[in-house]
Amino acid sequence: MEKKTCLIIDDTDQSDIRERIRANGLKLNIDIECREFNVGSQWRTDLLNDGNIDIEKVIQIFKEEFNGVKFDLIAFDYDLEDKEQDLERKVTGLTLISRIGEIRKRSIKLIYSAMLNDLLQDIFEEYKKTQNLRTAKSRIKSLLFNGIRDFADRSDYDSKIITLLQAKEPNIDDLIEEKMREYNSMTFLSIYPAFKGMTFGNIADIMESDIIRGNKFKREIIDQIISNMVEINEK
Amino acid sequence: MAKVHFRTNVQIKSIIGKDLITDDNVAVLELVKNSFDANSKKVEVIFENIVQNDDDEIIMIPSSNTSKIIIKDTGIGMDLIDISDKWLNIAYSEKKEHSENFGRLVAGNKGVGRFSCDKLGEYLDIYSKKKDANYVHLFIDWKKFEVDNDKYLDIEDISLNVDEISPSDFENVTGFENFEHGTLLKISKCREIWTARKILSLKRQLEKLINPNQAFRQNNFDIEIKASEFIKEDINKAEYEKINGKIKNKIFEKLNFRTTSISSSISKNGETITTILQDRGREIFKLIEKNKFNLLKDIYIAVYYLNTYSKIYFSKQTGIRSVDFGSISLFINGFRIPPYGDEGDDWLGLEIRKGQGNKRYLGTREIVGRIEITDNNDQFKIISSRTGIVNNAPFLQLTKSSSPFGYFYKIFRRLERFVVEGIKWDSAKEKETVLEEKINKAGWSSSKEEYIENDLSRNKRILSVINKIIDARKDEVIELVINEDFISDILDEQAKKSKEELNNILAEIENKELNVEEVTSLLTILKSKTNDLDDFASTFSEFSENLPKAQLNKLSTLQQSFITKQSELIILESKLREVEQREKQAKEELELEREKNTYFRTSSRTISEDAKGLIHNIKITAKTINSNIDTLYEKILSGQIKEKEILTRLSVIKFNAEKAIKISQLITRSNFKTQADKQYCDIVKFIEQYIALYSDIYDTNSLHFEINTNSSSLERKLSILDLSLIFDDLISNSEKAKATQIQIDIHNPSKNALKIMFSDNGIGVEKKFEQKFDQLFELGVTTTDGSGIGLHSVRKALKEMGGNIQLLGNGKKLRGATFEINFQ
């Protein structure tokens, strides 16, 4: 059975939804492991600062909590109920996509609880009120440049998650990352000096977050594989 | 005492001769008039040796080469007695005794006309013959009478010889053939040089000399100019430019084309004035009124207004331009009184008036006409110099140009008003020069005339201003007749036009589907036409007395048709407006419906924040309900579910269902913010407000609430929906425990903590739970007849808010159960 992983970032409990996703996924022969990260909820005080979402804390804890965990798809709730009034500092789903997206580039991004035209409308309305072009640009950039695959309504985002996961074909990068994460804690010792001393899990993170370094590493691996194959062949 | 007498100094000849008659043409005219009075059927005015002569050499006797003017007639002639007793008798005029001779009114009567000969030349030979008598000859050398400073020389002292001569001598001397009777005046050594132009000028005067209508009734009178020296010059000239030839009478009885004119006459007995106005040759009205001019009678006036076409026709018919012809001539007893009416003469002051109002008054350039006076009583006295008539009382009554107007102006002003106000100058569409070319081409007829204004509106206006034009006092009017044909024609034209207009409108209505604007436009046109018709009918009614009833009925029928059509159009307009209004309404409703439908498909841009929040919350609750039901369903089906899980999921479903109900109850509150599932709120204030409106929401009077806040507060981000449900559940439990009183005590144990004590005076919890209070919060456990879900959900919801709940027991505050809720 095909295995897929997804993460739901929401300020409310999503256990019911995760259960549905798993159950429906199984019907389609997909084993979906779905986790949640409750940014903005009152019981995750470790993610808050004086009641407001602390984005740096969120990123740090994300890295810690999900180190070595590959996510095929990350679903972001757009409306995180951040109390922050300052729009530049207010954290929304777009903010998280932007920051988490940097470290999980290859994961499919889904925004729910808002449709694209609603999002754009919000950005424009906000701009009309505040005349803050910088924020407006930043938000639009988030929409454009963070690999958002789709938008979903809250009423059916679970089925959207399943659909997207079903459609995702594993590629070589996924396979490498999967394997690296499988041996998450093993330390890399040779063949690529740049990564010497790093765990496979760390390397997997780098490969996902830094395309250039990741590609260099992949090239090195391929060279190594080819040369091994040649060697084997010769032998 | 000595007897004395008037004496007549010889110089009197000049006084009454060449010095009195200053105009050569007048002099010739006087001599021609004498011939006329002598019953001559013709008179020849002959010019000899005008161009080349021996005048400078002649001192005593004229020769055959001396310049001559010969006036030759075939009148009754004179004999010796006539010559000596009448002709030579200064100031004697037989004509004074006989105002009419030979069926003609006599022209001259002063007895000084003969002295015109002195004006014309230095010598005079009179040859005259009566029937069956001899020729008589008198020669006068006028110089003999031109003796200055001899007071003793009387005119009688100059003797003259008159002879009888034989016919053959007559022929030999004069060079003319014998005649049975008549007079030949040979005026020699002309005092003035007669050029072709001068003779032509004489011709013009002779053309207008006699009014044939007035002067004689049966007999003709021909005048002929003979000037052999100018025969060559006459070749290739137009008739009216020729010197030689018979004078054609230029006094028109009637112009041979349609004009606008007015004619008026004072009766012979002077009692009435009859005036007829004609327009383009058709009589408009005839007015008979009392004559207030007591000194005037037997006078006729005719004045013609020449519009552009008429001027061209006039010129074509007469050979001269109307401005060159002159304006209003005066005739007394058939003979014109020069210079009245000559080109440039303004004896009636018409040009002075014109200068005061170019567009209001007619001037000499626009009219031609004549005044004919039959003066049997010698009222109008010709000035001896023949330059007009004496400005006496009758003349003033005739010509006065200011109010009260003289007879001429009384009549003339009617024509003037008609032209100015009635026919608006009757202007042609094209300029005179262009029309002249067209008219002079073959094939032209008056039916081709084109005017700026159409006939119908022109004629209607005439009708409307007729009374103003006439301007006669009612007590003076004896009879006024408006031409019935004129009125009838107008009516027919109007009826035809109105019918056409109505038909056009009908065609518009019938041929196509009209919208409201088109109907309104047609209605406006129709109203305008109806008003025109009504105005016409109103004007028309003044003159309708004598018209046949059938014609009158035609008009009222037409008016009725217009009114009927107007009514129909008004109804149609109203109906179309209604339809348009309904269509508009339907369109608007459709638009609204579309908008409503569109509303559902568009983004939530136009949805209020409250509605957005409402949708958001409903989605969350519904999603949660759905998910749990799906899972429950599947697990029950697969047999893979335990009772506890069933209860748990059912409690979640119930809680969310209650939340949805709560949303519908709270949505109407103006301070209910549903923007967010969670929001920061002061828990204490919320409880106070929620309890305060509890009876509004639940419509119950059975519970009494007491809240003690102790000035506490705690701000917490939570779902107020959930908080509402928590208190709903607690209150519901109190009701089920038959409580009538609830007491809520709140205080802050620390700055960021809150303790709420919820007590009632109900029956409390069962004893069996006294040691195991926590059991109450388990699913399925209930102390009332409830489902056992409520407290479990309460605890779960509080946990998510960062709070907790525990049962303290019975009788802690009030008689019943007391719950403690803590927020940290």
Interface residues (C-beta under 8 A of the other chain):
Chain A: D11 T12 D13 D16 I17 E19 R20 A23 S41 Q42 W43 G51 D79 E81 K83 S113 M115 N117 D118 Q121 D153 R154 S155 D158
Chain B: S603 S604 R605 H616 K619 I620 A622 K623 T624 S627 N628 D630 T631 E634 V652 A676 D677 K678 Q679 Y680 R716 K717 L718 K799 E800 M801 G802
